[in-house]
Amino acid sequence: MQRYGIFFRYIATVAFIGTLGLLSGCSQPKDTFLMPLQEALGGCNPAGEGEVEEEEEESYIPEGPTEHWKSKETTGTLSRNRGIYLDIQMDANGVFTGKIGNYVYESFPGFGSYYATYEDLKKGVCGKLDVAAGTGVVWPEEEEKTNVVVRLVDGPNLVVTFTEWPSLSADDPPGATLWKM
């Protein structure tokens, strides 16, 4: 009789552990009798165990011919509001690479004041602008991707407005106006 009690406890323990294995996903070794049942229930994928599904990163390398769009290096029309400098090569799909930087307000005795940008304030940038949809993403190096709004105005000028400004300086500006070179 005791043998039947021990045998019953053994069966009950194995069934309990098996149920926990089914509920928790892939806690069982690969070669258990529960694997076919786990696979049928969608709870375990032994071939892909430990693999993390990677999100495919969109390429920000222009393909084919590009157009050169650039902010003016020096401008007095920013009305004392800083602006972001962009110098990009953009393909027909809106994919671009180039440089991004800050304008700095400079005052020169006898010559007046204006905004300028300097090479040491620039960093690499890439992204994609969809002029037809009016949206885009700008990705300065060592920064997070930043969503932008884009529109064409007379000139042709491309106005890029940053919805979340990249942290290029303490007084991050709202946008950039580019012109086709």
Disulfide bonds with the S-S distance in Angstrom:
Cys26-Cys44 2.18
